[in-house]
Amino acid sequence: MSENNNWERGVLEKLAMSAIQEQRRARHWGIFFKVLTFGYLFLVLFLIMGWFDNKDTVLSDKHTALVDMQGVIAPDTAASADFILPALQDAFEDKRTQGVILRINSPGGSPVQAGQINDEIRRLRAKYPQIPLHVVVEDICASGGYYVAVAADKIFVDKASLIGSVGVLMDGFGFTGAMEKLGVERRLLTAGANKGFLDPFSPANPEQQVYAQQMLSEIHQQFIDVVRQGRGKRLKETPDTFSGLVWNGQRGVEMGLADGYGSVESVARDVIKAEDIVDFTMKEDFTERLAKRFGAGVASALGYSAQGGVSLR
């Protein structure tokens, strides 16, 4: 009888332990699924908030579309054609858009990138003639920034904004004197008489310098033609207009480089007549910013630069 009781007790203990373990497993799985559900809901909420952050009041009836162009105009930056063009296209294609504001705060940069943005603005204006595009200048809209701006219907500035600088720049250094003092000899092998064009470690070549200056002059003339085409009769040309000088906003308006004074809010309210502003600017996500910073850091450590060649600055 005693052995029977012991056997039953053992069975009951095993069943109890099995039930307890099963409850623990169920509780663990319950916690896991709760965490998974919470994470999913958090991700959905994050994406929704990010979408509304990019489009602000997307559900508004009529609005002014805003696109930001900030910083140096160069590939792989927030002021590149790859970033600006899709934002402008989205802004024009939205059926609620009454007008587009391109807010510029840029010292200039790549003439190629600036030219692509200028071309796309003119194409969109021709495709959507009922939608005006105005530029609002913040601190600076110089050189390549102004190259972009002249494609707009109108340019608005602050009296203290800096605008203009219609010129072209190619900069570099010569290290031959330092190399002589250090006893360093340059051994450059090329196939092609001008393959070592403007090599900073070789003595200056007068013929190559003349060629480089001619190339800059041609690009400068392209810049001048774009400004004249964009500003038309509003431009009051003087000998200094295309000299590369920069002017404050007040002088810019007087010279016909800009049309008047205004901020994003005032232009949306008083010119476009749609106070609600929706931001169509493309936003970099965290991984893109991290990758670019990492890449820039590596390039800097290796002595490379993202900027090079001819620049509208």
N, C-alpha and C positions, 0 to 999 in steps of 0.2 A: 504493500500500500504506500509505504514511504517512498519507494522507488518510482511508483506511478506519479505521486505528487511532484517529485523532483523533475520528472520528465515533462509534466504539464507546465510546471513553472518555467522550465527552460524554453519550451515552445512559446509560451506567452511573452517571455523576455525578448526572444528573437523577433516575434511579431511586433512588439512594442518598439524595438530598436529600428526595425524596418520601416514602421510607420513614421517614426521621428525623422529618419533619414529622408524618406519620401517628402515629408513636409519641408525639410530644409532645402531639398532640391527644388521643390515648387516655389519656395520663397526666393531662392536665388534666381530662378528663371523669371519670376515675377519682377524682381528688382531690375534684372537685365532688360526685360521688355519695357519697363517703365522708363529706364534711362534712354533706351533706344527711341522710344516714342517722344520723349522730351527733346532729345537731340534733333530728331526729324522736324518737330514743330519749331524749334529754335532756328534751324537752318531755313525753313520756309519763311518764317517771320523776317529773318535777316535779309533774304533775297528780296522779299516784298518791300521792305524798308529801303533797301538799296535802289530798287527800281523807282520808287516814289521820290527818293532823293535825287535821282538823275532827271526825273521828269517833273518834279515839284507838283504843281497842280494840273496834272495831265487831264483830269476830267473837267477842267474849266471849259466854258462855252467858247469864248474867243480869247486868244492870248497872244503875247509877244514872245517869240522864241529867242532864247539867248544862247550864244556859243562863245566860249572864252578862248582866246589865244594868248597865252602867257609865256614869257621867256624867250630864249634864243630859238630861232627857227632853224631846225636841223632834223635830220632823220632820227627816228627812235626817241623823239621827245614829244611832250604834250602839245608843242606848236608845229609838229610836222604835218605834212599833207595827209599822211595815213590817219592822223587823229582828227584833223579839222574837217576834211572832206565828208566823211560819213555823218558827222554831226550836222553839218550844213544841209546835207541831203535829207536827213530825217526831219530837220526843222521845216524845210520847204514842202516836204511831202505830207506833213500833218495837216489835215483839213481844217483844223481850228486855228492855224497860224495866220494872224493878221499882218505880221511883219517880223523881220529877223534883225536882231542886233548882234553884231560881231564885236565883242569887247576886246580891245587890243592893249596889251602892255608888253611891248617887245622892242629890244634894241636892234633887231634885224637878224641876219643869218644867211642861210643858203639861198642864192638866187634861184636855184632849181625848185626848191620847196615853195618859196614865195611865188614863183611863176605858176606852179601847179595850182596853188590855192586861188590866185588871181583869175586864172582861166576858168576854174570851176565856179567861182562866184558869178562871173559874166555868163556862163552857160545856164546856171540856175535862174538868174534874173531874166534871161531870154525865155526860158521854159515856163516860168511863173511870173509873167509881167504884172500881175495883180498884187504880188507880194513884194514890198520894198525891203531892201537890205541896207541898213545904216551901220556905220562903224562908230563906236564910242571909244575914244582914247582915254586911258587913265594916265599913268605917269609918263610913258614914252611910247611913241610910234615912229621909230626912225628906220631909215634905210629899208631893209627887207620887210619890216613891219608896215612901212608906208607903201611899199610896192603892193602889198596885199590890200591896204586900205583904199587905194584909188579905184578899185573895182566896185566900190559901194555906190549906192545912190547918193548918200550924203555922209560927211565925216563931221562928227561932233567932238569937241575937245573941252578941257578945262583951261582957264586962262594960263595956268602954270604948267600945263602939259608940255612935253617936248615933242616936236614933230618935224619931219623933213629928212635931212641928211641923204639927199639923192646923190649917192656916190658909190664907188666900188673899191674894195680893199683886198690886197694880197700882201700878207706880211710874212716875214721870215728873219733869219739871223745868219751871220757869217762868222765862222769860228776859225778862220785861217790864221789870224794873229795869235790866238790862244794856242793853237796847235803848234805853231813855230816855237813859242816859248816853252812848251811842254816837250818838244822834240818828237811830236807825233806826225807821222807821214801818212797822207791819204793815198790809198791805192785803189782807184776806181776803174773798173773795166766795163766798157759798154759796147754794144753793137748798135750803131746808130749815132751820128754825130751829136745829137741833142738829147740822148737818152738820160744824161745826167743833168737835165734842165734845172737850173737854179739850185744845184747841190750846195747846201750850206757849208760843206767841208772842203769845197774847192774854190779857187779864186773866182771873183765875179766875171762873167762873160758878157761884154757889152752888147753883142748881137742878141743874146738870149734876153737880156734886160729890155732891149728895144721891142722884141717880139712880145714879151710879157706885158709891156705897157700898151702895145697895140691891142692885145686881147682884152685888157681891162677897159680900154677906151670903147671897144665894140660893145662890151656888156653894159657899160655906162650909157651908151646911146640907146640900147634896148630899154634900159630903165627909164630914160628920158621920154622915149616914145610911149611907154606904158602910162607914165604920169600925164603926159599931154592928152592921150586918148581918154583916160579916166576923168580928168578934171575939165577938159575942154575949155570953153570961154571963161570959166570961173577962175582959171589960173592967171595971175598977174605976174608975168615973167620979168625977172631982173637978171643982171649978170651973175648974181649970187644964187639964184634959184636952184641951179643944178651943180653947185660948187661943192656939195657935201656938207654945207653948214646945216645946223639944226636951230630951230626957232621955238620960242615959247608959243603957247596956244593963241594968245592974243595976236602976235605977229603972224602966225600961221593963218588965222582968219583974214587978216588984212591982205595977205599975199595970195589968198585964194587956195591955199593948201588945205584948208578946212572950211566948212560951211557955217559953223556956229558953235555955241556952247551948249553942253548938255551932259547929263549922266544917263545911265541905263534907265533909271526910274522916270526921269523927265522925258526922255525920248519915247519910251513906251507909252507914257500918259498923254503927252502933248502932240507928238508927231504921228505915232502909229495909232493912237487912240485905243489902245488895249492895255490896261494897267496890269492885268495878271501876267506874270512873267514865268515862263517854263524854261528850265535850264536843260538844253540838249547836249551840253558838253560831255564828251566821252570821259569816263573816269577810269583811271588805272586801278586794277585790283592790287591787293597786298603782294601777291606772288610776282606780279609784273614789276612793281616798284623794287622789291627785294632783288630780283634778277638783274634789273638795270643797275642798281647800286653796286651789286657784287661785280658785274661786268665792268662798270666804270672804274671800280677800285683796282681790279686786276689790270685793266688797260693802263691806268695811271702808274701802277707799280712797275709795269714793263716799259714805260716811257712813251705810250701811245696817247693820242688825243682824238676825241670824237669830232673835233673841228679841224678842218683843213681845206686847202684850195682857196678858191675865190669866195669872198664873203661880202654881202651887202650890209656892212656895219660901219 
